[in-house]
Amino acid sequence: MSSDPAVTTSLRRSLLRRLAAPLSMLALMSGLIAYWLAWQYTQHVIDRSLADLATAISKQIQIAGPDAPFTVPPLAQAMFSDPAEALIYRISDGEQELAGDPKLPLRGINVRRMHHAYVFEAEYDNRAVRVAQVRVDDVEGGKPMVVEVAQPVRHRYRIAAEFLVAIMMPLLLLLLAGWGIVWRVVNQQLGPLTHLADSLNRQTHTSLEPVDETDVPLEIRPLTSAMNALLGRLKTALDAQRKFIADAAHQLRTPLTAVKLHAEQAAVARDPQQTYAAVRELRAAADRAVRL
């Protein structure tokens, strides 16, 4: 025989587990999808800003002409000077560097076209960078020029991490609220079972009243109906038992009275014949009681 204790199952724990697990998975998948969309949007926005900045500088070169001294626009200069932006630029005409960092590469991988600029990945100073490049071919009387604006890829990771925190914190709060709602709903739905147990605990062997089914959900009605039928059968059996005991007591009362009477007669009789007759009647009354 196995000595292992019986495994106790809990309907509440089972419902909470079956509801909370999909809710958690749904929240996790929603967070991952939202993060992926935010990352793609961040990539596009930053690439667009790099391309717009490189395009703006190239247009200034076109307007100024080849003989004009080159100057970076004040707004662009402020962005290049901001350590938080970590922007790098390079302007060259193919033979000499006009401005910026000459170590910034002119070619890279994963090239994509964005309006008038080409955006690609490259390596600069042992760091991965994203570069926007614009070629200026129509400078009057001058050589074609290349304008590049780059930014380290880690800058995007920092922005993506901020996006992740901004997305996951509200999602976590919503998940906690969802767990609370699931807990409350499960407890409310299991309330009728608690009331049913209380109603059954109030029953005694003398009062087996049927369970009130007024507020019982439809799904629990078969259970309460079966319990009420069982209580009805038990009540019928107890009533029959009480009636049998009452009838038996009534039928035993007459023979026992006769036994008592003949015993008293035998006790007071002085003649042996009278005593013998009383004892014989006593035995006959006892036999009748036994047959009952």
C-alpha positions in Angstrom: 0.0 0.0 0.0 1.3 3.4 -0.9 2.0 5.7 2.1 2.1 8.9 0.0 -0.4 11.5 1.2 -3.3 12.3 -1.2 -2.6 15.3 -3.4 -5.1 18.1 -2.5 -6.3 20.0 -5.5 -7.5 23.6 -5.2 -10.0 25.0 -7.7 -9.0 28.5 -6.7 -5.3 27.9 -7.4 -6.1 26.1 -10.6 -8.2 29.0 -11.9 -5.7 31.6 -10.8 -2.9 29.7 -12.5 -4.9 29.1 -15.7 -5.9 32.8 -15.9 -2.8 34.5 -14.7 -0.3 32.5 -16.9 -1.9 33.5 -20.2 -2.4 37.1 -19.0 1.3 37.3 -18.1 2.3 35.8 -21.4 0.1 38.2 -23.3 1.6 41.1 -21.4 5.1 39.9 -22.1 4.4 39.5 -25.8 2.7 42.9 -25.9 5.7 44.4 -24.3 8.1 42.7 -26.7 6.1 43.7 -29.7 5.8 47.3 -28.5 9.6 47.4 -27.8 10.3 46.1 -31.3 8.0 48.7 -32.9 9.6 51.4 -30.7 13.1 50.2 -31.8 12.2 50.3 -35.4 10.6 53.7 -35.1 13.7 55.0 -33.2 16.0 53.7 -36.0 13.9 55.4 -38.6 13.7 58.7 -36.7 17.4 58.9 -35.9 18.3 57.9 -39.5 16.0 60.6 -40.8 17.5 63.2 -38.5 21.0 62.3 -39.6 20.0 62.5 -43.2 18.2 65.8 -42.7 21.2 67.3 -41.0 23.6 66.1 -43.8 21.2 67.4 -46.4 20.9 70.8 -44.7 24.7 71.2 -44.7 25.0 70.1 -48.3 22.4 72.7 -49.4 24.4 75.4 -47.6 27.4 74.4 -49.6 25.4 74.6 -52.8 24.1 78.1 -51.9 27.5 79.4 -50.8 29.4 78.2 -53.9 32.9 76.7 -54.2 34.8 79.9 -53.4 33.0 80.8 -50.3 34.6 79.8 -47.0 32.8 76.9 -45.5 31.1 77.3 -42.1 28.9 74.9 -40.3 25.4 76.3 -39.5 25.0 77.5 -35.9 22.3 75.0 -35.1 24.3 72.1 -36.5 27.4 73.4 -34.7 25.5 73.4 -31.4 24.4 69.8 -32.1 28.0 68.7 -33.0 29.2 70.3 -29.7 26.6 68.6 -27.6 28.2 65.5 -25.8 24.8 63.9 -25.4 24.3 63.8 -29.1 27.8 62.5 -29.8 27.6 63.6 -33.5 30.5 63.3 -35.9 30.8 64.9 -39.3 33.1 65.1 -42.3 33.1 67.2 -45.4 35.5 66.5 -48.2 35.9 67.1 -52.0 37.7 63.9 -52.7 41.2 65.4 -52.5 41.2 67.2 -49.2 39.2 67.5 -46.0 37.3 70.7 -45.7 35.9 70.2 -42.2 35.2 67.5 -39.6 36.9 64.3 -38.8 38.9 62.7 -41.7 38.7 59.3 -40.0 35.0 59.0 -40.6 34.7 56.2 -43.3 33.1 56.9 -46.7 31.7 53.4 -47.1 29.9 50.9 -45.0 27.3 48.1 -44.9 23.5 47.8 -44.8 23.2 50.9 -47.1 19.7 52.3 -47.5 18.4 55.4 -49.4 16.6 58.1 -47.5 15.6 61.0 -49.7 18.8 62.7 -50.9 21.1 60.8 -48.5 22.5 57.3 -48.1 22.5 55.8 -44.6 24.8 52.9 -43.7 26.6 51.3 -40.9 30.4 51.6 -40.5 33.2 51.4 -37.9 34.8 54.5 -36.5 37.5 54.6 -33.8 36.6 51.0 -32.9 33.0 51.9 -32.4 29.9 51.0 -34.5 28.4 54.2 -36.0 25.5 55.0 -38.2 26.4 57.4 -41.1 24.2 59.6 -43.3 26.0 60.6 -46.5 25.0 63.3 -49.1 27.0 63.9 -52.3 26.9 67.4 -53.7 27.6 67.1 -57.5 26.3 70.5 -58.8 28.7 72.9 -57.0 29.3 75.5 -59.7 32.9 75.4 -60.9 33.9 73.1 -58.1 34.5 69.5 -57.4 31.8 67.2 -56.1 31.7 67.2 -52.3 30.6 64.6 -49.8 28.9 65.5 -46.5 28.7 62.9 -43.8 27.1 63.0 -40.4 27.4 60.0 -38.0 26.4 59.0 -34.6 27.5 56.0 -32.4 25.0 53.1 -32.4 25.2 52.9 -28.6 23.3 56.2 -28.5 20.4 54.3 -30.1 20.7 51.5 -27.5 20.4 54.1 -24.7 17.3 55.6 -26.3 15.9 52.1 -26.8 16.5 51.3 -23.1 14.6 54.4 -22.2 11.8 53.3 -24.5 11.8 49.9 -22.9 11.5 51.4 -19.4 8.7 53.7 -20.6 6.8 50.8 -22.1 7.4 48.1 -19.5 6.6 50.2 -16.4 2.9 51.0 -17.4 2.6 47.4 -18.7 3.8 46.0 -15.4 1.2 48.2 -13.5 -1.5 47.0 -15.9 -0.3 43.4 -15.3 -0.6 43.8 -11.6 -4.0 45.4 -12.0 -5.0 42.4 -14.2 -3.8 39.9 -11.6 -5.9 41.8 -9.0 -8.9 41.7 -11.2 -8.4 38.0 -11.8 -8.1 37.3 -8.1 -11.2 39.3 -7.3 -13.3 37.7 -10.0 -12.2 34.1 -9.1 -13.1 34.8 -5.4 -16.5 36.2 -6.4 -17.2 33.2 -8.7 -16.3 30.8 -6.0 -18.5 32.6 -3.4 -21.5 30.4 -4.1 -19.5 27.3 -3.3 -18.5 28.8 0.1 -22.2 29.6 0.8 -23.1 26.1 -0.2 -20.5 24.7 2.2 -21.8 26.9 5.0 -25.4 25.8 4.3 -24.4 22.2 4.5 -22.4 22.7 7.7 -25.5 24.1 9.4 -27.4 20.9 8.7 -27.9 18.5 11.7 -29.2 14.9 11.9 -32.6 16.3 13.0 -33.0 18.9 10.3 -32.0 18.0 6.8 -33.5 20.9 4.9 -32.8 21.3 1.1 -30.2 23.8 0.1 -31.5 27.2 -1.2 -30.8 27.4 -4.9 -32.0 31.0 -5.4 -28.5 32.5 -5.9 -26.7 29.4 -7.1 -25.2 29.8 -10.6 -26.5 27.6 -13.4 -23.3 25.6 -13.6 -23.6 24.5 -9.9 -27.3 23.7 -10.1 -26.6 20.0 -10.9 -24.5 19.7 -7.8 -27.0 21.4 -5.5 -29.9 19.4 -7.0 -28.0 16.2 -6.4 -27.3 17.3 -2.8 -30.9 18.2 -2.2 -32.0 14.8 -3.6 -29.5 13.1 -1.3 -30.7 15.1 1.7 -34.3 14.2 0.8 -33.5 10.5 0.8 -31.6 10.8 4.1 -34.5 12.6 5.6 -37.0 10.0 4.4 -34.7 7.2 5.8 -34.4 9.0 9.1 -38.2 9.5 9.3 -38.8 5.8 8.6 -36.3 4.9 11.2 -37.9 7.1 13.8 -41.4 5.6 12.9 -40.0 2.1 13.2 -38.5 2.8 16.6 -41.7 4.4 17.8 -43.8 1.4 16.6 -41.3 -1.1 18.1 -41.4 0.8 21.4 -45.2 0.7 21.4 -45.3 -3.0 20.6 -42.8 -3.8 23.2 -44.6 -1.8 25.9 -47.5 -4.4 26.3 -45.3 -7.6 26.7 -42.9 -5.8 29.0 -45.7 -4.6 31.1 -47.0 -8.2 31.3 -43.5 -9.4 32.2 -43.3 -6.9 35.0 -46.8 -7.9 36.3 -46.0 -11.6 36.3 -42.7 -11.0 38.0 -44.4 -9.1 40.7 -47.0 -11.9 41.1 -44.2 -14.5 41.4 -42.5 -12.3 44.0 -45.6 -12.1 46.3 -47.0 -15.6 45.7 -46.8 -18.0 48.7 -48.2 -21.1 47.2 -45.7 -23.0 45.0 -48.5 -23.6 42.5 -49.2 -19.9 42.2 -45.5 -19.2 41.9 -45.1 -21.8 39.2 -48.1 -20.4 37.3 -46.7 -16.8 37.5 -43.3 -17.9 36.3 -44.9 -19.8 33.4 -46.8 -16.7 32.4 -43.6 -14.6 32.8 -41.8 -16.9 30.4 -44.7 -16.8 27.9 -44.6 -12.9 28.1 -40.9 -12.9 27.6 -41.2 -15.2 24.5 -43.7 -12.8 23.0 -41.3 -9.9 23.6 -38.5 -11.8 21.9 -40.7 -12.6 18.9 -41.3 -8.8 18.5 
